[in-house]
Amino acid sequence: MARILIVDDSPTQTLSLAKIVKKHGHETLTAKDGVEGVEVAKAELPDLILMDVVMPNINGFQATRQITKNPSTSHIPVIIVTTKDQETDRIWGARQGAKGYVTKPVDEETLIETIKKFLAK
């Protein structure tokens, strides 16, 4: 199936997301912050990225912008996965290039449906 990069500074959240993704037959890559997320995206060119927002160094919005504006990674769909659930956050995420937005705590069915929607394109 797909290779999915999970970018989250919380080991617990990373493990939880990886468990869901693997259960549905996908391979996972991980990064512990936005800087590492951008580096792994460039090096590995995953099929999709699940991006937290609140992280040290550069946040998920900044990392999403770097990934979606870089010609070598701009084709990779980024789905924001965050506790930030205000409409302004969703709009800002989309402006940075995110294709989808899922709030924590993550509902497995919602996450998988969102992933499927962007892997099918």
C-alpha positions in Angstrom: 0.0 0.0 0.0 1.2 3.6 0.7 4.2 5.0 2.6 2.9 7.5 5.1 5.1 10.0 7.0 3.9 10.8 10.5 5.3 14.1 11.8 4.5 14.6 15.5 6.7 15.5 18.6 4.6 13.3 20.8 5.9 9.6 20.8 2.5 8.5 22.1 0.6 10.3 19.3 3.1 9.0 16.7 2.7 5.4 18.0 -1.1 5.8 18.0 -1.2 7.1 14.4 1.3 4.5 13.2 -0.8 1.7 14.7 -3.9 2.9 12.8 -2.1 3.4 9.6 -0.3 0.0 9.8 -3.6 -1.7 10.7 -4.9 -0.6 7.3 -1.9 -1.9 5.4 0.3 1.1 5.0 4.0 1.5 5.8 5.0 4.3 8.1 7.9 6.7 8.4 8.2 9.1 11.3 9.7 12.5 12.2 9.8 14.1 15.6 9.4 17.8 14.6 8.8 20.0 11.6 12.4 20.3 10.6 12.9 16.5 10.5 9.6 16.2 8.8 10.7 18.4 5.9 14.0 16.5 5.7 12.4 13.1 5.7 9.8 14.2 3.1 12.6 15.3 0.7 14.7 12.2 1.3 12.0 9.6 1.2 9.2 11.1 -0.9 6.3 9.4 1.0 2.9 9.0 -0.6 1.2 11.1 2.1 2.1 13.1 5.2 0.2 13.3 8.5 1.4 16.6 10.1 1.0 17.8 13.7 0.9 21.6 14.2 2.2 22.4 17.7 5.9 21.2 17.6 9.3 22.7 18.5 11.7 24.3 16.0 9.3 24.9 13.1 5.6 24.2 13.6 3.4 22.1 11.3 2.0 25.0 9.4 5.6 26.2 8.5 6.7 22.6 7.6 3.6 22.1 5.5 4.4 25.3 3.6 8.0 24.2 3.0 6.9 20.8 1.7 4.1 22.0 -0.5 6.1 24.9 -2.0 9.2 22.7 -2.8 9.1 21.4 -6.4 10.5 18.0 -5.3 7.8 17.5 -2.6 4.8 19.6 -3.7 3.0 16.5 -5.1 2.8 14.9 -1.6 -0.6 15.5 0.1 -0.3 16.8 3.6 -3.1 16.2 6.1 -2.9 18.3 9.3 -3.6 16.2 12.4 -3.9 18.5 15.4 -5.8 19.5 18.5 -6.3 23.0 17.0 -9.9 22.8 15.8 -10.8 26.4 15.1 -12.1 27.4 11.6 -9.2 29.9 11.3 -6.7 27.0 11.9 -8.3 25.0 9.1 -8.2 28.0 6.7 -4.6 28.7 7.7 -3.6 25.1 7.1 -5.2 25.1 3.7 -3.4 28.3 2.8 -0.1 26.6 3.7 -1.0 23.8 1.2 -2.6 21.2 3.4 -5.1 19.0 1.6 -6.9 17.7 4.6 -7.5 18.5 8.3 -8.2 16.0 11.1 -8.6 16.9 14.7 -7.3 15.0 17.8 -8.3 12.8 19.4 -8.2 11.1 16.1 -11.2 9.0 15.0 -9.8 6.0 13.1 -12.6 5.9 10.5 -12.3 9.6 9.8 -8.5 9.4 9.5 -8.6 6.4 7.2 -11.3 7.9 5.0 -9.3 11.2 4.7 -6.1 9.2 3.8 -8.0 7.2 1.2 -9.4 10.3 -0.4 -6.0 11.7 -1.0 -4.2 8.5 -2.0 -6.8 7.9 -4.7 -5.8 11.1 -6.5 
